């Protein structure tokens, strides 16, 4: 296998992993939040990008933690 083919395989695997992670995050917010809150999260996600989803997850964990 050539280096170019190997590089192409790694890029394909990374793409599959990224889609799987975003699918899980989308499902998590859709099932865990009310429709109004989930809609707001997705609106801001489309405006600000993927960093907002991770900030929302961290905020939810901190809000729900006992500390």
Order of alpha helices (4+ residues) and beta strands (2+ residues): alpha-alpha-alpha
